């Protein structure tokens, strides 16, 4: 089954609200709602929605959750409000934790459960992105809650949204301004290993981590850490080679990662011994001929491998 997902995790997914018609199976294709352009909600409305998250009536809390998720980029105070409002973060984490049992038995998962979880993930994305709440998010070690959702193996479309939503939380930890503490935390907790599944469908996480000097150093300082990343990238190359229409965006990502890795002497030595053969042997010649950027990264990698001073 070939997936049709956004090329980048950094798009505003809150404007692409997945909906499922009632009575359909969990494998039904969601209908993308046409985004409307209502006026941004007032601060009073934001406060009311946050308060309504605790309402025992699911229809009321669900509406508040959906409304906040749809307006997560319209008010800079929202991440702080969510974090500082008593019981809100624990309630949102409860929604995430409760989803674990559902994703083990997808036949029984309800559509409204997926929608609620997706909206929760959108709110955690804005919490992970805001500089003040990001640091608190990391100190509480909350990324661990989202790793299981990134490991979902089911290919049905509803689960694509959950997987990409969870990965989006990690992506927002890496958005500008870059936080070196976030990079260290993700590397320490082997976030790249959890990204194995999503990266096959277009993740940019490894590229973002290695785009900073500290992130690159962190990838290469330990042998086992480097080989874990190298193994991940080679799995992506293998995946691309089996696709009828390989993703040029994903190949560009892999080539850029290898070009960056080859800048470090120890990593370059390892790549000379265990090169990414598929990137060098013409397997993707057609894509390279069409994409000058990817070809540039490939040539940079070759040059660094041939340069014994690197």
N, C-alpha and C positions, 0 to 999 in steps of 0.2 A: 504494500500500500504506500503510494508516494504521498508525502505530506505537503501541504501547501500552507506554510507558515511565514510570518514576516521575516525579512532578511536580518533585521536588527532587533535586539532586545531593548533598544533605547527609543523605540517608537512609543507613542502615547496610546497604550492599549485600552485605556479607559474610554476612548472614543470608539472602540470596536467591541461592543457589548454582545457576547454570545447569548443567543436565546434558543430554547428548544420548545417545540410545540408540545402541549400536554399529551401524554399517552404514548409518546414516541419512545423508542428504546434508547439506551445510553450511547449507542453507536450512531444515532442519527446525526446528520450534518446540521450544525447550528446555522440559523439565519442571522446574518449580520444586520443589526438594527441600524437604520439610517440616522446618523447623528443630527440632533436638533440644536438650535442655538438659542436657548432661553437665557435670560439675563443671569449673571452670576448670583448665587444666593447671598443673602445678607448675613452678617456675622451672627445675628440673633437666630437665623435659621440653622446655621452651622452648629451653634450651641444646642439647639433643640434636637437636631439629628443625633448628636453625640449622646445626649441624655436618653434619647429613645433607643439607643443600642441596648439598654438594660431592660427595655419593656418586655414583659413575659409573653406578650402576644407576638408570635413569629411574624405575622404580616406587618406589624409596626416596626419591629427591629430590622426586618428584612428590607423594608422601604428605606429606613434610615441608613442602613449599611450601603445599599445601592446608591443612594443620593450622595453620600459622602465620597464613595469611590468615584462616581462620575464627576465630582467637583474637586478632586484631590489636588489639582494643579492651580485652582483658582484662589486659594487663600493660604498664605505662608504660615499662618498661625495654626493650621490644622494639625501638622505633625506634633507640635508642642502641646496642643489641646488634647490630642489622643493620648499622648504619653503621660501627661500630668493629671488627667481626669481619673479619679479613683475607680479602679476595677476594669477600665476599658482594655488595657493591653492584656491583662490576664484573661478577659473574656474573649478577645480576638485569638489569643494563643489556644484557648480551649476549643475554638472552632477548628483550628489547624490540627490539634491533637486528636479531636474526635473524628477527623477525616481519615486517619490512618486505617481504622477498621473498615471503613467504606471502600477504600481503594484496594483492599485485599479481596473484596467480594464485589466486583463491579456490576454484576448482574442485578444487585439489589440497591444500587445507589440511585437516589432520587435526583431529578434535574434541579430542583430548588436547592438541594444540598451542594451541588457543583457550583451553582450561581453564587450562593452565599460564600463558599470558600474562595471563589475567584475574586469577589469583591473584598474579602478580608486580605487577600494577597496584594491587591492594589493599594490598600491602606498601609500595609507594611512596607510597600515600595516607597511611599512618600516619607515614612518614618526613617527608613534606611538611608534616604537621600539627604534629608535635612542635616546640616552640620552638627547642630546641638543634640538632636535625638539620635543621630548615627553613633556618636561616641557612647551614649547610654545603651543603645541597642547592642553594641559590641561588648561592652563591659558585662552585660547580662548574658552574653553568649547565646543570643537568640537565633543566629543563623542555623544552629543545629536543628531547630524545629522544621526548617525548610528542606534540608537535605533529603529526607525520605520522599518528599513530593517530587524531587528532581529525579528520583530513581524509578518512577512509575514506568512500567514496561508495556502497558497497554497502548495500542496505537489508535484507539477510537478517538474521534475528534474532541469530545469533551475533556478527555485526559490530556490532550495536547495543550489545552488552555491552562489546566492546572499546573502541568510541568513548566510551561513557559512563564506562568505567573510567579511560581516559586523561584525560577531562575532569575526573573526580573527583580526580585528582592535582592539577590546577590549582586546583580548588575548595578543596582542603585547604590550599593555600598562603594562602587568603583567609579561612579560618575564624578565629574568635576564639581568642586575642587577635590583632587585626589588625596585620599587619607592614607598615609603610609601604615598607620595602625590597622586599617582595614585589610590592606594587602598582607601584612604579617599574620593577622588572624586567619585569613582564608587559606594561606599556605600552611600554617600550623595545623589547621583542622582538615587538611587534605581536601579542600573544596574542589580542586580540579578532578579528583577521582569521582566525586559525586556528579560532576558535570559531564561525565563520559557519555551518558545517554543524550542529554540535550545538545551537546556539541555536535552530534551527528546530524542534527536538523538545523544547524546554523548559529550555535552560540558563539559569542565573541569574548567569552570570559578569559580564556588563556591569553588572548591578545592584549586585553586591558591590563592584566596582571603584569605581563612582560613589557608593557609600554613604559614603565618607570625603571630607573636604574636600580632602585632597591628591590623591586619585584623581580627584575632579571637576575640580580645577585642572589636573591632568595631561591630562585629556581635552580641555580647552578652550584650552590655552595655544598650540597650533599649529593653524593653519587646516586643514592636510591631515589632522591627527589627528582633529579634530572631524568633518570631512566623511566620514572613513572610518567613524566610529561612527554618524553620521547615516545613511549609506548602508546600513550593516548593519541598523539598526533598521527602516528603510523596507523592506528585503528581508523582514524578519520580518512586517511588516504585510501585505505583498503575499502572503506565504505563508499567513497567517491568512485572508485574504480568499478564498482558493481552497479552504479546507477546508470540508467538509460540516458539521462540528461544530467551529468554532474553539475553541481552548483559552483559557478565561478567565484561567488562570494566566499564560499567555504574553502575553496582551494587557495584563494588569496590570503585568507586567514592563516592557513597552515604554512604557506610559503613565508609569510611575514614573521610568524613565530620562529621558524627555523633560521631565518636570516638574523633575527635578534639573538637567538641562542648562540649562533656561531660567532658572535662578537666576544664571547667569553672564552678565554684560552682553554680552560678545562672542558667546557662543553664542546668546543670545536674539536679537541682531540678525540672526544668520544664519538662525535659525528663522523670523523674520518674513519674510525674503526667500524661504526655501525651507521652508515649513511641512510637517509630516507630514499631508498632506491626508486620508488615510484615517482618521486618528484624530479629525479634526475635522468631517468632512462627513456623518456619519451612517452610514458603512459598517458600523459595529459597534454600532448603536443598541440592538439587542436585548441584546447582552452588557452594554453600559453600564447598561441599565435594571435588570439583574439583579445587578450588582456595584457597590455604592456606593463601594468603595475605588478601583476603576479610574476611575469617574466623577469621583471627587474629584481624582485626579491629572490627569485631562483638564481639569477646570475650573481647576485651579491653573496648568496650562500656558497656557490661554487668558488667564487673568488676568495672568500675567507677560508674555505677548506684547502685551497691550493696555496694559500699564503702561510708559510710555516712560522711566521712571526706572530700570528694571531694566537 
